[in-house]
């Protein structure tokens, strides 16, 4: 994997929600990138005490996910076995680990 992709992957993870998991069971490393479908329904920001109006739209800025078009997990960036799913990323990692172990035991 290219170093520039790794730097971009780990830049501002509190905003992007990206994280890395290395399985203790299989040793496989998983790059996780939550994908958001768009702008949140509820915006949040700062309440101006003088005008009582909301200022600053942080709802889209810090959502802990990236839009699909912002994804760094692509084959062009050197990733393999890419998939999207609904549910817990850690649950998916556990499922993949079990499959990996089953295949290994069959050999």
N, C-alpha and C positions, 0 to 999 in steps of 0.2 A: 504494500500500500504506500502511496506517495505521502511524503511528510507534510506537504501543504494541505492535503485532504484531512489528515489527522489533526492538524492545528485548527482547521476550520470546524471540524467535528466537535472538538472540545472547547471552542470559543463560546462563552456566555451560555453554558449549559442550563443555567437557571431560567433562561428565557426559551431555549429551544427544547428542553426536556430530553436531550440526547444523553445516553449513558452507555457504558460498556460493562459486560458481565463475562467473566471467565469461569466456566463451570468447574467446580472441584471434582465432580464425578467423571467428566470426560476430558477435561482440559480444553474444550472447544471455547473459543472467544466469540461472543455475540455483540454486535453493535446494534443498539436499539435507538430508534428515532420515532417518537410519537408523531402521527400525522393528524393535523386538524383540518376539518372540512371547510373552515371559513371563519368569518367574524362572529364572535360570541353574541348571544342574544342580549346579554346584560353588560352594559359598559360600566366602568368604574373609573374614578379619578379623584380630584380634590374638589371639595365644596368651598366655593368662594364665599366667605362670611358676609361680605358686603352685598353681593348680588344674589346670593343663595342659588347660584347656578353651578353646574358641574364643569370643571375645567380639567384639561388633560385627559386624553382618552388612552388609558392604560390597558383597557380590555383586550386589545389586539396585540399590544406590545409584549406582555408577559403572560402568555397563555400556556407555557410549558410544552409546546408542540410547534411543529413547522407545517407550513402549507405543502401540499404534495409537490408543487413546482420548485420548492426550496430544498427538497430532499438531497442529501449528499450520498445516500446509500443507493448507488447506481453501479451497473457493470462497468461503465466508463471510468469510474473512480476506483475500480479494482475489487468491488464486493462480489461475492458469490452466494448462491442459494438465497436470493432475495425473495421475501414474501411479505404480504400485508395480511393482517388478520384483525379480528375484533376480540377484545378481552384483555386479560392481563399478559404483559410481555414476559413476566417471570413464569407464568403458567405455560406459555408457549415454549419457553426455554426448557422447562422441565419435560414437556412432551417430546421435544426434539432430543433431549438427552436420553430419554428412555428408548426412543427409536434407534439412536446411535449405539446404545449398549446392546439392544437386541440384535442389530446387524452384526456387531462385533462378535457376539456369542455364537451366531450362526456360522461364522467362518471357521 
